[in-house]
Each structure stands twice: as structure tokens, then as C-alpha cells.
Amino acid sequence: MRVPPAFPVSVLGLAAQVPLHSPLNANSSMTTPQTVFKEGAAIFSPKDLVQLPRPGTGTANEAGDLLFVPIAQYSLKDKKNSKSIHIAAVETSISSVDFPLPHGGEAFWLDNRTLAHAVAEGSEKDKVINLYAIPVKIDTAALSLSDSPQHIGKFPTDSATNFRYSAKAGTLVFSDYVHSDGELKKVKENDEAWENRGHTAFVYDETFERHWDTWVGPKSQSLFSVHLSKGSNGKWTLGSDVANLLKGTNHASSTHLTAQAPVEPFGGTDDFDISETHVVYTTKDPQLPKAWHTKQDIYIVDIHGKSAPRELTSGKHGATHSPVFNAAGDKAAWTELDRDGHESDRAKLVIYDLKKDVKYTLTQHWDRTVGSIAFSRDDKTVFFTAGDHARIKIFSLPVPETPSVSSTDPAFSAELRIPREVTSSGTASAIQPLTDGRLLYTRSSLTTPNDVFVLHGLDANTETKPAVAQLTRFAASGLQGKALDAGSDFWFEGAEGKKVHGWLLKPPGFKEGEKKKWPILLMIHGGPEGAWEDGWSNRWNLNIFAQQGYVVVAINPTGSTGFGQAFTDAISEDWGGKPFVDLQKGWKYVLENYPEVDPDRAVAAGASYGGYAINWIQGHPEFGFNFKALVCHDGAFGAQYHGYSTDELFFFNYEWGGRPWEPRAQEVIKKFDPINFVDKWETPMLIIHGSKDYRLPETDGIGAFHALQQRGVASRLVIFPDENHWVLNHQNSLKWHYEVFRWLGKYSDN
């Protein structure tokens, strides 16, 4: 299940989710004892994970000599999450500077020496977004910030976000939530009328009544533009006339029936881009029911809203993402999926020549999914990210001469069809071409969270690898002496003779030849179209489990991404089939090649589809894993029920062969629904679920728990009333880790 942060719309019903009395189980822990964790100077524990800096991605100024990175860091002692902006020089020894954000907010560059800070301030009733200009001073030794940021102006709401600024146009584009009238200045008045409507009911006539973790309310997101420039007196000025770029279209509305931009629940600045004259954006097709269609269209609109949006997509296609302009503003690019109703189809790179009115697909013959996109400063090269063999790499292609006619398969030569690999390790994101042929990007790995890097020597005419310079080391002090495992790749023959990949991470003190010394943990990823990749996670961090004394096995079975589209597609209608052939064969490979692990102390854990896998393993002891304990987080239990209850119905319809009452889906459900095999459940299991999980509602977890309890199988249920498909709250994260390690340790004798 695609699970890429939550969107700010009111949520009802929390009172009904609060326990009315204390849990009856005397073993339930109302606090989080820490004795269950292994801790110490050389151990990376869950407490360390919770308190480690959490950097965002790096953004450079136009000159490419300064960058900023937003950072959050939680303190268990203070129970406080502190936020700041880290500002650093690119490739010089000048000392960096941090700008604290006691009230949060967002930052973006106004010019090469000025940051903008947008922050919500004021009383609850009168809160608005204030915009400040923060001059950055630079000398030979250090960066510093002005003691008196200039207040530029304010927005009429406290929800303006996703800021993109064009200095050449003197225009700021942003998103905000508005009611059906589309008027930003009337939002507070309309909010008050809604709150005073005399009842608490939400009424729906069609789906998306709720999405991800939120009941959909009376507002939707739209894109706005406003004048923002620096005067001859050195002062910045924010205009008073705000243009709703989508007003009068059906791309933004008060109802959940129409499209909006950015696209909920995860859309942000990656859903639109700006040039000096226009905005390009993606939005759900407004003519189709959103819950069982994925089709998104690309539009271009005048940056001042002087003309109606014009659609750039046409014909049949699925979702579109990551629209961007080139530097000249005469081309736009985006990713496009072929199939409507499928979120994990291969995303291809499409370029639209705005002058010639010609659209063409650049990666038609490349068997990987394109992620984010960026044109080089000279517009001769296009860079993009893509998953490949459990890494998120950066690739590049020359921008070809535009074909004479639009085509999904233009007759390009080989050098224009085969992307060049620019990076080969870690998880790359936020690619940003700089001056002098440099490329800024952010990278994480299995051993470190985000840091910012810059590449040199990106010459399209040579195969020489570019030089890499690391610009930040945010987690260096927090990880000092922890000796995290970078992970070892292993490959084996899986279902239908396919080569299947896996990771193995070793605990501290692991030595070859010590037979049956270490307990072993199988981790099963979600998606199912996802992958265990060489990237950092604050939720399912493989090193956290290795550091607690487990040999961690993380296999990328059939359905995983980054190993070719056919491998990804092969899981459809086969959730309990080929992936489990892969898992069994991968498990056998590890046991045969690593005598140090103890199969009599084997345990397993998974979330989402991984939770489905745990439930499926429960009902199939013939698989021979012989796990002593299982952990299921937000896992699918009753597939047929899921086909009715999930928010994104398209997901079930594709994965299970149709709607749950249709013949093919009925066949697949009969074969692969875990609920049909509960009579074989016998392994002790911990179940964790979030009450605000609308992707896989909490009744899946509760139902599985009730089944185990009635069968007399050792089991425990942990419910987080305030969490969605993920556990995001820091204290909840610590509790989550406590419960998981308590359970695994109890049965693995760890």
C-alpha cells in the first residue's frame, strides 16, 4: 500500500477512540520502561533514534554558494521537538549558522543573501502566517544572520504553505485551503460559519469521505500567486492582491468530488513548478471518482491567473507526478504512468515542448520508474532519480531535439534512450543543478540520515564518475562510536527462477564461525510495491534491530520495486504466492550460508503488506519458518472487508483482481485471504494498529487479536488512538519499540 505526511483538515470522533477504563491485562504497560533496550556508548538504541537530528533536504540559492536545510531534533528530557534552519556555505570552509524556529514554519530563498521565513503567529482565533526576510551575512570566516529580520507582510490564514518564489517574476506562488467561494480573505469567516453550523455531522454523497488519516471537510487546496519584490530602499514588499490560479475551474472545490492541487494527502511543492511566466501543476482528473481512479492530469496556467489553465496531457494514462520547467521555461517535464487505477505502474519521463506543442516520452524503453526530475542550468541534460537494485540513484539523459510530432516512442538513438548512472549508493533526493555544471542533492543510507552532497564533473560526453563532496554531517556526533552495519547484499534464485535480492545486517560483536549464537529476525516490507533500500528510516530502521542483537534479514521478494516492472507487477492477484516462495528460498539461503544464526530463535515482523505477510505466515505452518514470535503492524487481516473499507479503493481493485464481489476477486480472496486460515494460527503474535489508519482500518488489527485470543494463542494488542498508518509521535515511537523488543526478546531468548 502506497504510504508516502498528513494533511490539515479537521478530524472527528477522537473521543470515541479513548479507552473508557484501564486495560484489563495486568501486564499492560502504561509507561515505557527502558530496561528492555540494550543501551550504551557503542549501541544505537531506540532512544538514540528518537533523539537523533532529523534533517530535511538541502536547497541552494540561485548562485549556488549557500544552502539551507530544515532540521528537527527531539529531546526525551524536555519532551520537546526543536526545529531550526541550518545555513551553510557550499564547498568552502566558512562556518555554518543555525536559525532556531521556536514556532516552526517554512523557509525559502528570496535572493542569494536573503531567506524568507513563513510562520504561523498570533492567538488561536487570530492566527495568521507572517512572512519575514532574514539577511544572511557572509565573510571569510563564518556565516551570520541579521539581528532584526524584516517583517514583509502576512497571509489571511494560518495554513498557507508550499512556497515557490520567482525572483524574475517578482511573484510568490503557494497553496492554501479555501471554501467553495475560493476566496482566501474569507476563509476565517467561512471557518467560523462551519464551526457554528449547529451540529457535528459530515455528510457525503460520494467517496473520498476520508483519506489517509483525515475526514474530508469543507475546504480544499488551491494554488495562489501574489506579488513579492524588493524595493529600491532595500525593503521587501508583499502585495495585497492574491490571485487564485484555479478559481473557476473544477481543480479546486469545497467538495471532495473534484480535484485539487497539490494532490492530497502527500502532495506539496513537488506537485507544481513555476517559471517567470507560468505555473505547471498536476491534479486528479476531476471527471473521475477519486477513490477508484488514479488518473492525474498536467495543466499550465499564467502565473498571475490572467488566463484559464490549459491541459498538457491527453489520451489514456494513469497518475502524473513531479512536473518541472526547464531553465528557459519553454519545456515542461513530468512522470506519467500508463495505467489508470494502478499506483505502482512504471513511471516514464515525459517532456513537453511548449513552443512547438509537441509531447514525447523519453524513457519508454527503460525498465525503471522515474522519481523526481530537474533540468541542468543549460537545459542540455535532464537529471532524475530512480530506484535500482535497492538504491535510489541519480541518472541523467541528454535532452534531445524535439521530434516533429508528439510520440510515446520517438525514434531516438541509443545514447538518448539509455540513462547514465550518476550515483550508485544510498537514497538520493532533492536534486538541484547549480552553476558550473554542479549538482546538489541529499542522500541518506542504512547508516545515516539525510546529508547534503554536491557533484562535480557532470560531463555528458564522458563516462568518468563525477567527484562527490559531502557538505553536511548532521548525525556524526549522535552516531559516533555506534558502528552501524552498512548491510550486505545477497542474491538467490526465487520463484520462477528469478534472481531475488536481500539485505543482511549483523549485530555488534558478530564473528564468523560462532555457530547458532545469534537470534535471527526476518523483516517484511510494505507496499507491497516497495523495497528495503539503502536509506534511513525513523520507523523501521534495520540497524536498530541489528543493534539490539538480531541478525536482520530483509528480503525484496516478488512485488518489490527497483528490479524491473515485470518483477513488480508479478505480485498482483498473487499476494500469498510467489512472494512467499521468494521468502522461503531466501530464508533457506541465509540459514545455509550463515551458521552463526540460530533458527530455533527465529522471529519475524512486518507492516502493511508486511503485516499481511505475518498473518499469512500464521496460517501456513507448512512454510517451515518455525518462527517463535511474530509482530504485525497495521496489517491486512480480512481482504474482502479491506476491499470495502480502505480509503483508496483502486488499490484493492488492482491487487485483488477486481471489486470484492466480482468473480475474479472472489477467486483470489478465497485463495489468499488470511482470514480463511485462522484455524491454523498458533504462533505468539504482537499486533499494533493506529486508530487513524484509514488505509487499513484498525478493525483489521482488532479482528486478528480477537482471533488469536479465542484460539488461546499468546497475543497482545497495542492501539495508538492518535496515529495513522505510521507511528510519528516521538514518545509513541519509543513505546512502539519497547513493545516490539519486549515481545521479540521474550520469545527469542535474546
N, C-alpha and C positions, 0 to 999 in steps of 0.2 A: 504494500500500500504506500503510495507516494506520501511521504511525510516531511516535506521540506518546511514564523513567529505568529502569533495570534493577532487578530485584528480587533480594533477597539469599538465594539458595539455592545450594548447592554446585554447582560445575561440574567435570565430569570431562574427561579427555582432553587437557589442555593440553600435556602432554609430547609427544604425537603431533603437535602443531602447530608445534613448534620445529624450524627447519631443522637438518638433520644436518651440513651443511657449508656453506661460504661459497657465495653465488650465483656461477654460472659467468660471468655477464655482467660483463665488466670495467668497464662503465660504471655498474654499480650503486653507489649512494652509501650508505655505512654511516653517514655523518654528514649534517648539514644545512647546507651552505654557504649563506651569506646573500647572496652577490653576485647571485643570480638575482632578488632582490626590489629594486624601486625603494624607497628609503627617504629620509627627510629630514624636516625640521620641518613641511613642508607636505604630506607624503604619509602616508596612513593605510595602513600596511603590515601583512602578516600578523603580524609581531612585535608591532605595536601592538594588533592584535585579540586576540592571545593574552594580553596583559598588561593589557587594559582591565578595569576593575571589572565584575563580573557580578552585578548586583543581582537579588534575587528580587522578590516583590511586597509591597506595603505592607499592614500590618494595624494598625488603630487600636484604642485601648482603648474601653471602654463609654462614657466621657464624650466621646470624640471630640476630645480635646485633645492626645493623644500618639499616635505611631505608631512601629512598628519595621519594618525591612527587613533581611533577611539578605543579606550580600554576600560574594562570593568574589573574590579577586584573585591571579593567578599572577605569580610573578617568574621570568623566564628566568635571571637571575643566580643566584638561590638555588635554582632548580628546586623551588619550594615554592608550594603553593596556600594562601594565608592566608584564613581565614574570620572574619567578625565580624558583630555585630548593630549596625545603625545605628539610633539612637533620636532622634527629632526631635519638636518641637512642631508642632502643626497650626495654620498661619496666624498665627504670632507670630514675633517677631524673636529669640526665645530661641535660643541656640547649641545645636546638637545634640551628642550624645556617642556614641562607638563603644565597644562591648563586645567585646574580642577573644575568639575561640573557638579556642584552640590545638589543642583536641581535637575541634572540630566540635560537633555537637549541634543541637537544635531549641529554639525559643523560642515561648512563647505568653503571653498576658496572664492574670494571676491576679486583679488588680483594677486600678483606674485608675492606681496608682503602683507596681505590682509586676509584674515579668516573671518567668516561670518559665523555667529552662534545664535541659533534659534532655540528659545527655551520658554516653557510654559511658566508663567508667574501670575501672582495675584491670589485673591481669596477664591474659594471653591466656586462661588457664584459668578465672580467677575474674572475668572482666569482666562488669559489670552496668551498667544505666542508673541513674545518680544524678540526683536531682531537686533543684534549688536555687531559692530565691526571691531575686530581685535587686531591692531597692528602688530606685526612680528618684526622685531629688530634683529639685525644680523651684523656681527662684527667678526674679527679674525679669531676670536676665542669661543664665543658662545652665542646662542640664541636667547632672546628675552622678549617679554610681552609688555605692551603698554599697560601702565597702572590704571588707566581710565578708558576702558572700551567705550566707543561711541554708540549711543542708542540710536538706531536708524529709524525704527518705526515698529508697528505692531500689526498683527493679523486679528481679525474679529473673533476668532475661535481659539481653542487650546488644542486643536487637533491637526493643524497644518503640518505637513511632513513631506518627505521625499523631494528635497530641494535640488534643482538643477539650474545653474546660472550661466547665461551667455553674456560675457563682458562686451563683446562686439555689438550685440543687440541691445545691451543695457536692460535685459529682461530676465526676470526670475520666474521659473515655472515650478509648480509644486502641486501636491494633491491635498484634498481635504474632503470631509464628509458634509454633504448638503441634503436638504429635504427635496421634495418634488419640485419646488419652485426654482431650484438651482442657485439660489441667492446666498452667497457666503455671509453677507451682513445680516441676514435674517435667521441664521442658524440658531442663535441663542433664544430668540423669540419663539421659533418653532419647537426647539427642545423643551421649553417651558410649557408650551401648549400640549406637547406629547406627554410629559410627565403629569400634567394635570387633567388627563383625559377622563379620569373618574373610575378607571379600572386598571387591571394589570395584564389583560389578555393580549396576546399576539395572535393574529388571525391570518391564515394563509389559504390561498386558493391553488397554489402550485408549489412544486419543490424549489429548492434550497430554502426550506424553512429554518434550518440550522446548518452550519458549515464549520467543520474542524472542531471548534470548541465554543461556538457562539450562536445564540439565537439571532436570526437576522431581523434587524429593526427597521425603522422608517427612513434611515439615511443610507446613501451610497457614496462611493468615492467618485470624484471627478478631477479633471486637470484644470489648473488655473494659471494665468500669467499676470504679472504686474511689473511696472517699470521700476528698475533699481539701478542707480548710477552714482558716480562720484562727481561732485561739482568742482568748479574751479577753486573753491575755497577749501578743498580737501575733505569736505563732509559728504557722507553718503546719504542718499535720499530714497525713500521707499514711496512709490506712488500710491494714490488713494483709489484709483480706478482699477478694479480687478476683473479680468475677463475670464468667464467660464468657457473654456475651449470646447466643451462637449455640450453646452446648453443648446437645446433644440434638437438634439439627436436622441436616439434610443440607446446610447452608450453609457448613460448615467441617468438614474431614475430613483425615485423613492421606493420602488418595489424591487424585490429580489428576482423579478421575472426578466429583467433586462440586463444588459451588460454594463460593465463599469470599468474604469481604468484608474489606477492599476487593478489587476485582477486579484480578487480575494482567493484564499486567505494569505498568500505569501508574496504577492506582487509588491514591488517597490520601485526604486529608480531603475531597476533592470527591465521594467515593463515599458519604458519610454526613453527617448533621447531628444535632444534639442540641437538645432543648428542656429545660424544667425537669423534665419527667416521662418523656420518651421519646427513642428514637433511631430515625431513619429511615435506611434504607440500601438500596443496590442490590446484587444478586448475580446471577450467571449462573443460569439455570434449571437446577436440579440434576437434572432428569429427561432432559435432552438432551445428546448428545455435544458437548463444548465446541469441538472443532476445526472442526466444520462447522455450528454454530449460533451466532447472536449474541444470542439472546433473553436478556434480563435482567429480573428482577422486582424490585419495590419492596416492602419489608417495614417494619413498625413494631414496635418492641419496647420494653417497660418499661426505663427507664434503669438499673434495678437488677437486671434479669434475673428479675423475680418472675413473669413470665408468658411464654408461648411467643410468638415472632414471629407477626404477622398480615400476610398479603399484602394490599397495596393495589391491585396491578394485577390485571387479569383479561382473559380473551379472548386473541385473537391479536395479538401485537405483536413488535417487534424489541428492540433494545437500549434500556435506560433509563440516564440519567446525571443527575448533579448534583442529587440530592434535597436539599431545604431545607425548614425550617419557617418560618412567618411569626412575627412577634414574639410574638403571643399564644399560639402553639403549638397553635392549633386548625385550622390548614390546613397542608398539605404541598404542595410543587410539585416537579416534575421534568421532564426532557425525555424524549420517547418516540418511537421510530421505528416505523413501521408494519410493515416487512418483516423477518422473521427471516432471517438469512443474508446481510444486506447492511449494511455498516457505514457507508455514506455516504448512506443514505436521509435524507429531510428530518426533522430532529428538531423535534417540536412541544412546546409548553409545556402541561403538564397540571397542573391544580390539584385537590386532593382536600380536601373539607370534612370534617374528621374528626368533627365534631359531627353533621352531617346525613347522613354516609355517602354523599356524592354526589361523583362524579368527573366533570370536564369538561375538554375541550380548548379552550385559549384562542386558539391561533394556527392553527387549521385552514385558514384562507383566506389565510395569509401565506406567500409563496414564499421564505422564508429559513429557515436552520437555527438554532435557538436554542442558545446555548452555556451559560454559567454564569448563575445566577439569584439574585436577592436581593429580599426584600420590604422596602418602606420601613418606618421605625420605627412609623408609624401604621397599617400594613397596608392602606393605601388604594391603593398603587401597587406594581407588580412591575417590577423592572428586570432586564434580561438583555442579554447580548452576542450578536452575530450577525455573520457575515461578509457584507459587502455591497460589491460593486464594488471588491475588492482592499483593503478595510479591515476591521478588526474593530471595530465600532461598539457603543455602548450605546444600547439602546432602552428604552421604557417603555410600560406599559399600565395603565389603571385596573383594580383588582381588582373584577370585577362582583359583583352579588348572586348567591349560589349558586343555580343552577337547581333546580327541584323534583325533577328526576330526572337520573341520570347520562347524559351525552351526549358524543359526539366532535364534534358540530357543533351546539352550542346556538344559539338564535336571538338572538344579541347584536346590538345596534345598531352602526353603522359605527365610532363612536368607541371601542368596546370591541374592535374587530377589527383596526384599523389602528395598528400601533405607532408611537410618536413617536420620531423620531431625536434622541438626546440629545448624542452626539458624532459627528463626521464625518471624523476623520482618525486615522491611526496604528492601532495594535493595542492595544485595551483589554482589561484582565483584572482579576481580584480586585476586583470591585465590592462596596462596603460602605457601605450607608446609615448616616449619622451623625445626631446630634441636629440640630434646627433646619433640617431639610429638606436637609441637605448630603449629598453622595455622594463617597466616597473611591474612587479607582481607580488602577490602574497602567497606564502606557502606554509603548510603545516605537514606533519608527518606522524608516524606512530610514536615518536619520541618527543615531540614538541608542538605546542600550539602555534598559532599564526606568527610569522615574522615576515618582514618585507625584504625583497631582493631586487637587484637590478641586473639586467643582462646587457653585455656589450658585444659588438661584432656580429650583429644580425644581418649578415650579407647573404642575400638570396642566391648569389652566384657561387657560393662555396659551401661545402659540406662540413667545414670546421665548426665544432661546437662553440657556441658563444661563451664568453667569460662571464662568470657569476660572482657578484659581490653581495654579501649579506649586510643589510643596513641596520637591523634591529635584533635584539636578543632579549625579548621580554621575559622569558621564563628561565633564563640562565641561572639566576640566584636561587629560585624556587626548586629547580631540578638538580642543583649542584650535589654531586655525590650519590644520586639516586640510581644511576646505571640502568636506565630503561633499555629494554630489548628492542632493537630495530626491526625484529621479525625476520623469519626465514621463509622464503618461498618454497613450496613443494608442489610437484605436479604428479598426477596419476591418471590412469585410464578409468573414466567413469562410464556412465550409461551410453550405450550405442557406440562404444569405442572412442568417445570424445575425450580430449585432454582437459582435465579439470584442475583448477588452481586452489591452493590453500595457504594459509599462514600458520606458522608455529612460533609461539613466543615462550621463552624459557624463564623460569623464576630465578631470582638471585641465588647463587650457590650451586646452580645446576652443573654437574660434572658428568661427562660421558662415562658409561660403564657401570654406574651405580644402579643396579637392576631394581625395578619396582620401588623406587624411592619416592616418586612424586605422584600426587593425585593429578588426574587429567580432566580438563573441562572442555567440552565441545560448545562453541558459541555458534548460534544460527541467526543469520541476519534477516532483517525485514525486507519489505518491498512488495512481493518477492523480487521484483526487478530492481535490485540494488546490489551492493557488493561490500565486502570487507576490503577497505582500501588503505593505502599508506597515508593516512590522515588522522588528525587528532579528533577525539570526541570527548565532550564533557559528560556524556551519559553512559555510553557503552565503550569504555576505554579499555582496550585489551591489556594494556600494561598494568592497569590497576589490579586485574585478576592475576596476572603473572606475578606481580609483586607480593601478592598475598599467598604465594606458594603453589600455584597451579601451573602445570604445563597447559598452555592455552592453544586450542586447535580451532581455527576459524576458516571454514571451507567456503568457497564460492561455487555452489552447485548450479545445475541447470536453472535458468532464470536470471542468473546474475548478469550485471551489465559490465561492459568493457571487454568482452570476449567474443564479440560478433553478434549481430542481430538475431541470427538463427538460434544461437545458444540462449539468448534472452527470451525469444518467442516460444521456445520449446516447453516452457512451463505452463502455458495456457491450457486449461482443461486437464492439467496433469499435476496438480499441486502435490499429491501424495505418491506420485510415480517416479519419474526419472530423478528428481532432486534427491530422493531417498536412496536410490541406487548409488548416486554420487556420494552421499554422506556415509553410507555403509562402506563403500570401497575406500574412501578417503580415511575413514576411521581405521580400517584394517591396515592401510598403508602405514599410518602413524604407529600403530601397535607393533607392526613387524619391523619398523626401522628405528624405533626409539624404545629400546628395552628399559630405559630409565623410568618410564611411566608405569603406574600400577593400575591395570584395568579393573581391579577389584575396588578401586576408589574413584571410579569414573562418575562424573556428573555432567549435566547439560543445562543450558539456558538460552532463551530467545525471546524476542519481542515482535509483535505484529505478525507478519508471516512466520517469523521465528517462533512466536508463541503458538501459532497454528501447528508448526512442526513439532513442538513439545507435546501438544495434545495428540497429534498423530502418532508420535512415538509411544505415548502412553497406551494406545490401543493396538499396538503391533509389537508385542514382545519377541515375535519371530525375527525381527530385525537383528537381534543379538547384541545390541549395545550394552545391555546389562547395567544401565545407569542406576546409581544408588539414590539419586535425588534429581529433581527437575525444578526449573524456575520458568514460569510463564508470565511474561509481562504483556498486558493488553493484547492477548492472543485471540484468534478466531476459534470459537468453540462450535457454534451451530451455523453451518454455512448457509442453509436455507433461510434462517432467520436473518442472517447478515445481508442477504440479497434484498431484504425489505427495509432493514434498519439503518444501514450505512448512509452517510450523507452523500457520497459520490457514487451514485448507482451505476454509472458507466463502468466502474472498476469491477464490480461483481459480474455485470453482464458480459464483459470481455473474458474475464478469467475463468468463469464457470460455464461458458457456452450459451449464455442467454439469460433471460429473466427467470427467476426461480420457479415459475410454474410451467415453463416451456419444456418440451420433451428432452432436448439435448441436455439442458441444465439439470433436469431431474435425473438423467443417467449419471452425470458427473457427480452430483450431490450424493447419490446412493453409493457411489464408489469411493468418494474421497472426503466425506463429511466426518470429522472426528466424533460427532455426537452419536454416530451409528456404531461405534466400537467401545463405548463406555464400559461395557460388560467385561472388558479385559484390563481396565485401568487398575494398577496396583502399586505403582511407584510413588513414594512420598513426593509431594509437589507443593511449592510455594506459588501462589497466584497473586499478582499485583495488577491493579487497574485504576485508572483515573476516571472520576465521575463526569468530567467534562470532555471525555473522549467520544466524539460523535462519529469518528471514522469506524471504530469498533466499540460500540456502546458497552458500558460496564456490566450489563447483564450477561455478556459472554463470560467474563471472569467469575461473576457470582454463580452462573449456571454450572461452570466447571467445578467450582468449590463445593456446591451442593451435591454434585455427582460423587465427588471424592468422599465427602462426609458420609453420605448414605451408604457408600461401599465400604466404609470403615478404613479408608486409606489415610495415612498421616498427611495432613494438609493444613495450610494456613492461608488466609486471605488478608491482603493489605490493600485498603482502599484509600486513595488520595482524593478527597472531595473537590479540591481546588486545582487539580492537574488535568491536562488533556492527554493526548497520545504519548506525550513526553512528560518527564518529571523535570521541571525547570527551577522551582524554588530551591535555594541552596540548602536550607535545613531539611526539606523533603528529600533532596538528593542524598544527604548524609543518612537519613533514616532508611532510604531505599537500599543503600549499600550495607547498612547494618543488617537489615532483614535478609538480604541476599547472602551475605557471607556467613551469617548465623546459620542459615538453612544449609548451605553447601558444606560448611565446616562440620555441622552435626552429622552428616551422612558420609562425608568423605574422610572423616577422622583426621582432618587437616590440622 
